[in-house]
């Protein structure tokens, strides 16, 4: 991103820590880097939210939650990739993941109430055990 280039974080083995927290609304609505990072993880959150079974959903969410920091760690350590490690990317990705989880959970709940997918939500038939 432009802020990573300005701070010299691209391919340097350093991490741009200039933003901790959610992106400003204008950055999301104008589809800058923050908006694209949110959109990147939104489908994953929707898919996880639609999975039946609390334990399965919790396990998938935990793995997905770890994915964004892992990506940034790889970008930090693998300088040959010429990528930037940015704390803002982690927050943006997690924002998309959580928003998608809420959307997927609501859709699954509505589908269950409407009697779709056997009345138990949508997604693979994973039990709560």
Secondary structure, DSSP 4 states (H G I P E B T S, - for coil): -HHHHHHT-TTSS-EE-S--SPPPHHHHHTT-HHHHHHHHHHHHHHHHHT-S-HHHHHHHHHHHHHHHHHHHHHHHH-GGG---EEHHHHHHHHHHHHHHHHHHHHHHHHHHHTTGGGGT-SSS-----
